[in-house]
């Protein structure tokens, strides 16, 4: 009996310290993402990685360098915690389908899907861009504001000005903040 009681605190102590490395690793990764140049980030994580967090940081670095096609693969591979596929074809339907897989999404899912949609917009793949934007949750208010603005841009680029205006008008109920609303009104004026 006495032996079992001694083992319990040791097990708890071991569990606590075995998990303690994760926040430090995440802090180091965040530090690299914020304070390193895109070149340093790409050099440090140049191998295709199974860590979705590193993939997101590399994707952002590649996008900053305007290496959009390559960044697509890294953004796609940061969508899920437990699934990556670097052989995925880019600039077609496969990445759109990939983001719809029934897997456990990472905390970067919405951001990664937004970035993929933005790149598709740059390549004038408007239908794919809209489909991706519709997958993003409205619960992330600051990102959803960017989603609405990009969606309006996509509709305007397609010549569907009424849909662009309707998207912007309907979004006003989500954003009571004056600064966000003013950007929406400015975008509405530019669509007209």
Secondary structure, 3 states (H helix, E strand, C coil): CHHHHHHHHHHHHHHHHHCCHHHHHHHHHHHHHHHCCHHHHHHHCCCCCCCHHHHHHHHHHHHHCCCHHHHHHHHHCCCECCCCCCCCCCCCHHHHHHHCCCCCECCCHHHHHHHHHHHHHHCCCHHHHHHHHCCCCCCCHHHHHHHHHHHHHHHHHCCCHHHHHHHHHHHHHHCCCHHHHHHHHHHHHHHC
